[in-house]
Amino acid sequence: MKLIANSLMEYAGKKYLPGQTLPDGVPEELQQKWLRVGYAVKGPEMKKQIDEPLPVPSESMTVAQLRELAAQYGVDAESAKTKAEIIGLIKATGKVPQ
């Protein structure tokens, strides 16, 4: 499966920018995790995601939804425990529309 980085990420000591093709040979389990949390997308989906603006984080979202959104903003929110912490991490990127 061809994967494209959806956020700034690092694998095997190399950094990948959003839109860059990720290397072949990544274990299937890791690929599935990247897809699930939004770190990567399957090849042709990237253009669609670039064209669509990211949603603004909201307290009405679940923690799982906020973690997924954080990944789309390029934030690792796995250690955050509350909605407020995740929203704070996302807003700290400076990419959230006002």
HELIX and SHEET records of a PDB file:
HELIX    1   1 GLU A   28  VAL A   37  1                                  10    
HELIX    2   2 GLU A   45  ASP A   51  1                                   7    
HELIX    3   3 VAL A   63  GLN A   72  1                                  10    
HELIX    4   4 LYS A   83  LYS A   91  1                                   9    
SHEET    1   A 2 LEU A   3  ALA A   5  0                                        
SHEET    2   A 2 ALA A  40  LYS A  42 -1                                        
SHEET    1   B 2 MET A   9  TYR A  11  0                                        
SHEET    2   B 2 LYS A  14  TYR A  16 -1                                        
END                                                                             
